[in-house]
Amino acid sequence: MAEHPLELITSRRNPLVAHLRALHQPRGRREQGLLLLEGTHLLQEVLRLGLRPERIVATPSWLERHGRLLGSTAGPVQPVAEPVLAAAATTDSPDGVLLTLAAGALPSASGGGRFVLALDQLQDPGNLGTLLRTALAAGVEEVWLGGGADPWQPKVLRASAGAALALPLRREADRHGLMALLERAAAGGHQLVATLVEGSGAETIPYWQLDWTRPTVLLLGNEGAGLHADLADLASHRVTIPHSSAVESLNVAVAAGPLLLERWRQQQRP
């Protein structure tokens, strides 16, 4: 167990609370160069990945139950009273531990992965977190983001169950930056795959008929508007996910599941 000789903080007016609450917002994360992670599971993921927290903030009761998780590489531990932890957390019922992590410690995308997920203006943090977890399970090597939700905000980190810490990410300011990445990938031999709704008028094939084992970038669009036309025009292949006409389209995080895992399935074939 890591040593935590620091004095227990009992006041919600302590400067540490403001320091942690600033990390709820993109500006605070940029200025401090830190991410805020909440909960025992994310701490376990951080330690499993060999990352060193900048600071761990925990209640005495959490330290009694889980202190054995904290080895010599876990980072400084600051004990705080439960109301202090609640004031610093983004969740309504924190489980007793928060940690900060240097943003620079996370892997970054080089732009050269053989299997890439490219997301255009995805807005919902829950969707983004779910997508990142599915991408990691499917063997995606890089994720490129054209604006949209911040992948390092606490909601995304929780929804991804730690996948956002393991995946090399690259976030462009807008769609134009993403388009430049896609054009370079196409020039380098990647197939660019867009997913369209059946009956859209474009020539499509069911997703399982595509050879996913080739170097591939899968493009997925915004929850409301879908994939922007400028990005769809770059696609070398267009696929559909056949489904019942009872619904017009699938949630983007749901649709990503069969698409991303199809590559894995094809790679397992004799």
C-alpha positions in Angstrom: 0.0 0.0 0.0 1.2 3.5 -0.9 2.0 5.8 1.9 -0.5 8.6 2.5 0.9 10.7 5.4 -0.8 13.9 4.2 -3.3 15.5 6.6 -7.0 14.7 6.0 -8.8 17.6 4.2 -12.2 18.2 5.7 -13.2 21.6 4.2 -14.8 21.9 0.8 -13.2 25.4 0.6 -9.8 23.8 0.4 -7.9 24.9 -2.8 -7.7 21.3 -3.9 -11.4 21.2 -4.5 -11.2 24.2 -6.9 -8.2 22.6 -8.6 -10.1 19.4 -9.2 -13.3 21.1 -10.3 -11.4 23.1 -12.9 -10.7 19.7 -14.6 -14.4 19.3 -15.3 -14.0 21.8 -18.1 -11.8 21.7 -21.3 -10.1 25.0 -20.4 -9.0 23.7 -17.0 -7.7 20.5 -18.5 -5.7 22.5 -21.1 -4.3 24.9 -18.6 -3.3 22.2 -16.1 -2.4 19.5 -18.6 -4.3 17.1 -16.5 -7.3 14.7 -16.7 -9.7 13.9 -14.0 -10.7 10.3 -13.5 -13.3 9.0 -11.1 -13.8 5.6 -9.5 -12.0 2.4 -8.5 -12.3 0.8 -11.9 -10.5 3.7 -13.7 -7.8 3.7 -11.1 -7.3 0.0 -11.7 -7.1 0.6 -15.5 -4.5 3.4 -15.0 -2.3 1.2 -12.9 -2.8 -1.8 -15.2 -1.6 0.3 -18.2 1.5 1.3 -16.3 0.5 4.9 -16.0 1.3 6.9 -12.9 -1.4 9.2 -11.4 -0.3 12.7 -10.7 -2.4 12.6 -7.5 -4.9 10.2 -5.9 -7.7 11.7 -3.7 -9.6 9.2 -1.6 -11.7 9.0 1.5 -10.5 7.1 4.6 -13.1 4.4 4.1 -12.0 3.8 0.5 -8.4 3.6 1.7 -9.4 1.0 4.3 -11.2 -1.1 1.6 -8.9 -0.7 -1.4 -5.6 0.6 -0.1 -3.8 -2.6 -1.2 -4.3 -1.4 -4.8 -1.8 1.4 -4.2 1.8 0.3 -4.7 4.9 2.4 -4.8 4.1 3.6 -8.3 0.6 4.8 -7.6 1.5 8.4 -6.9 0.8 10.7 -3.9 -2.4 9.9 -2.0 -4.4 12.7 -0.4 -7.1 11.6 2.1 -10.2 13.8 2.1 -13.5 13.7 3.9 -16.5 12.3 1.9 -18.1 15.8 1.5 -14.9 17.1 0.0 -14.7 14.3 -2.5 -18.3 14.8 -3.4 -17.7 18.5 -4.0 -14.8 17.7 -6.4 -16.4 14.9 -8.3 -18.6 15.1 -11.4 -20.8 12.1 -10.4 -23.7 12.3 -7.9 -22.5 9.2 -6.0 -18.7 8.9 -6.2 -17.3 5.6 -4.9 -14.6 7.2 -2.8 -11.6 7.9 -5.1 -10.6 10.4 -7.7 -7.3 10.7 -9.5 -5.5 13.1 -11.9 -3.4 12.0 -14.8 -1.0 14.0 -17.0 -2.6 14.3 -20.4 0.8 13.8 -22.0 1.1 10.3 -20.6 -1.6 9.0 -22.9 -0.8 7.5 -26.4 -1.3 9.7 -29.4 -2.2 8.7 -32.9 0.5 9.0 -35.5 -1.9 8.9 -38.5 -0.5 5.5 -39.7 -2.7 2.8 -38.2 -3.9 0.0 -40.4 -7.3 0.0 -38.8 -8.7 3.4 -37.9 -12.0 4.7 -36.6 -12.8 8.3 -37.8 -15.6 10.2 -36.1 -17.2 13.3 -37.5 -18.6 15.7 -34.9 -19.8 13.1 -32.5 -21.6 15.0 -29.7 -22.8 12.6 -27.0 -20.1 11.7 -24.4 -21.8 8.4 -23.7 -21.8 7.4 -27.4 -18.2 8.4 -27.7 -17.2 6.4 -24.7 -19.1 3.3 -25.9 -17.5 3.6 -29.3 -14.0 3.8 -27.9 -14.6 0.7 -25.8 -15.9 -1.2 -28.8 -13.0 0.0 -30.9 -10.5 -1.3 -28.4 -12.2 -4.6 -28.3 -12.2 -4.8 -32.1 -8.5 -4.1 -32.5 -8.7 -0.6 -33.8 -5.2 0.9 -33.8 -6.1 4.6 -33.9 -9.1 6.9 -33.5 -9.4 10.2 -35.3 -11.9 12.8 -34.2 -13.1 15.8 -36.2 -14.3 18.1 -33.5 -17.3 16.9 -31.3 -17.2 15.7 -27.7 -13.9 16.0 -25.9 -12.6 12.4 -25.5 -10.8 13.2 -22.3 -13.7 14.6 -20.3 -14.8 12.6 -17.3 -18.1 11.4 -18.8 -16.2 9.9 -21.8 -13.5 8.3 -19.7 -16.2 6.6 -17.5 -18.3 5.5 -20.5 -15.2 4.0 -22.2 -14.4 2.0 -19.0 -10.7 3.0 -19.5 -10.5 2.4 -23.3 -9.9 6.1 -23.9 -6.6 5.7 -21.9 -5.4 2.8 -24.0 -6.3 3.9 -27.6 -4.1 6.3 -29.5 -6.4 9.3 -30.2 -6.0 12.3 -32.5 -8.5 15.1 -32.2 -8.7 17.7 -34.9 -10.4 21.1 -34.3 -13.0 20.5 -37.0 -14.1 18.5 -40.0 -11.4 20.0 -42.3 -8.6 18.6 -40.2 -10.2 15.2 -40.3 -10.6 15.4 -44.1 -6.9 16.1 -44.5 -6.1 13.0 -42.4 -8.5 10.9 -44.6 -7.0 12.2 -47.8 -3.5 11.2 -46.6 -4.8 7.8 -45.6 -6.4 7.2 -49.0 -3.2 8.2 -50.7 -1.3 5.7 -48.6 -3.5 2.8 -49.6 -6.3 2.7 -47.0 -9.8 2.0 -48.1 -12.2 4.6 -46.7 -15.5 3.1 -45.6 -18.7 5.1 -45.1 -21.9 3.6 -43.6 -25.1 4.7 -45.2 -28.8 4.0 -44.6 -30.4 1.5 -46.9 -32.3 3.3 -49.7 -30.1 6.4 -49.6 -29.6 6.2 -53.4 -25.9 5.6 -53.3 -24.5 2.2 -54.4 -23.8 0.2 -51.3 -23.1 -3.4 -50.2 -23.9 -5.2 -46.9 -21.0 -4.6 -44.5 -20.0 -8.3 -44.4 -19.3 -8.3 -48.1 -16.4 -5.9 -47.7 -12.8 -7.1 -47.2 -12.2 -5.6 -43.8 -8.7 -7.1 -43.6 -7.2 -4.5 -45.8 -5.9 -1.2 -44.3 -9.2 0.5 -43.5 -10.6 3.7 -42.1 -14.2 3.5 -41.0 -16.1 6.8 -41.1 -19.0 7.4 -38.7 -21.0 10.6 -38.5 -22.9 12.8 -36.1 -25.8 11.4 -34.1 -28.3 13.7 -35.8 -27.0 14.6 -39.2 -25.0 11.5 -39.9 -21.8 11.6 -42.0 -21.2 14.9 -43.7 -21.5 14.8 -47.5 -17.9 16.1 -47.9 -16.6 13.1 -46.0 -19.0 10.6 -47.6 -17.6 11.8 -51.0 -14.1 10.7 -50.0 -15.2 7.2 -49.3 -14.0 4.4 -51.6 -16.6 2.0 -50.2 -20.1 2.4 -48.9 -21.7 -0.2 -46.7 -25.1 -0.7 -45.1 -26.3 -2.6 -42.0 -29.5 -4.3 -43.1 -32.2 -4.2 -40.4 -35.9 -4.1 -40.0 -37.8 -1.2 -41.5 -39.5 -0.7 -38.1 -36.7 1.8 -37.4 -35.2 4.3 -39.8 -31.6 4.1 -38.6 -29.4 2.8 -35.7 -27.7 4.7 -33.0 -24.1 5.4 -34.0 -22.6 3.5 -31.1 -24.9 0.5 -31.8 -24.1 0.5 -35.5 -20.3 0.6 -34.9 -20.4 -2.8 -33.1 -21.0 -5.1 -36.1 -18.9 -3.0 -38.4 -15.8 -2.9 -36.2 -16.1 -6.5 -35.1 -16.5 -7.8 -38.7 -12.8 -7.2 -39.3 -12.0 -9.3 -36.3 -14.3 -12.0 -37.5 -12.8 -12.1 -41.0 -9.3 -12.3 -39.5 -10.3 -15.4 -37.6 -11.4 -17.3 -40.7 -9.1 -20.2 -41.8 
